[in-house]
Amino acid sequence: MSFGYRPLVFFWIAEYENGKALPQFDPETGEENRFIDVDLKHVKRFGWYPFTPKLAVKIEKATGLTVIPSNNPIYTVTLKNGEQLIAKRHNVIKFNMKGGILSRKTFYVLGKVGDKILIITEDGKVISDADKIF
């Protein structure tokens, strides 16, 4: 059984103390950078950003990934020395008793350890009660 993932609706950008940034997708080529390449010790700001139509085309040509452009808001978190980032895509798959998939949703999580955590839906809304989705 193949689970797959829903198309991406947000991508990340890590901004560093030195003014440089690492985007998940290169804005010129559409090639993907890996999260493992983010230097977390020097991240000043991190965020989830919606795709523009132009970037979506570049990404599909470069990687074959399906991404959905939108007018979703931008969500960022600013980190001070020693604060730890929490950022991930969280996929939730619900099954029925006969083995079929009932629903498949992706949430974008953003925050820092010991602080408020945002759980963002694919349509750009923040869920206040995480227990309702997990």
N, C-alpha and C positions, 0 to 999 in steps of 0.2 A: 504494500500500500504506500503510495507516494503522498507525503503531506505537503511539500512545497511551501512557498511563502507568498504572501500577498505582495502586490507591487509596492515599491517604496513611495512614500509621500513626503518624507523629510530626509535631509542629509545633514551630517554634522560638519561643523567647522571648529577647530581648536585654535585659539589665539594665544600667543605666547608673550611672556614678559618683555621680550626684545622687539615686539612689534610685528613679528612674522606670524604667519598663519598656515595651518595645514587643513585643507578642505577634504572631505571624503572623496569628492570627485573634482578633478582638475577642471577649472572653468574653460580652459582653452581646448583641451583634448577629450575630455569626458572620461579619461582613465581613472580607475578607482585607487585611492590610497587606503591602506589598511589601518584599522583602529590600533592595532598593536604597534604601529609606528608613531603614535602620539606620545610625546614626551610629557607624561602626566605630572612630573615634578615641576615643570616650568609653564604649565597652562595657567593663563590669567583669566580667560573667559572661554566658555564652551557653549555651543548652542545647536539647536535643531532648526533648520531652515527649509522652507518650501522650495520646490523646483520651479524654475522658469521654463516656459516651453522650449526656448533655445537650448538650455542646458539639458533638458530631457532628451532632445534629439541627439545631441553629442554623446550622451551616456549610452543610449541604445545602440548607436553606431559603433562606439568603442568597446562596449562590454556585452551587449545583448540583453542587459537588464531592462526590465520594464519599470519605469518610474512615471508618476502622475504629477503633472504641474498643477499648482493650485494657488489660491490667494490666502492660504492659511497664514496665521501670524507666525512670527519668529519668536522662539523661546530660548533665552540664554541664562546662564548662571555665571557669576563672577566669583573667582576663587582667590583667597588670600593665602599667604605662606602657610603650609601645613594642612590646609583643608583638602579633603579627598572628594573627588568627583564621583558622582553616580550618573551614568549615562548608558542606556542600552535600548535596543528594540526588544520588546517582549511579545512573543507570539502565543496566543491562546487558541487552542483547538478543543472544541467540545464534541463529544461523541454521543450517539444514542446507544442503547443496549444491544442493538443488532450489528454494531460495528461501523455504521455509517457516520460520516462527519455531519454534525448539525450546524456548526458555525466555525469560522476561522477569522480571528481578528488580530490586528497588530497594534500595539501601544508603544509610544515613545516615552521613555522615562528620563527625567532630568532632575538633578539636585546635587546636594553634597551631604556627606555623612554628618548626622546629627542635626540636620536642618530639614525644612519642608521639601518633600519630593513631589514633583509634578508628574502626573500620568496623563499623557496627551493622546487623544484619539486620532484616527486617520483624518477626520474632518477638522482637526485643529482645536478641539475643545478640551479643557482640562477637567478630568474626573475628580470629584472631591472625595468619593468613597471608593477606595481601591478594593474593598472587600466585595463589591458588586461585580467586579470583572474577573477576579482570580478564583 
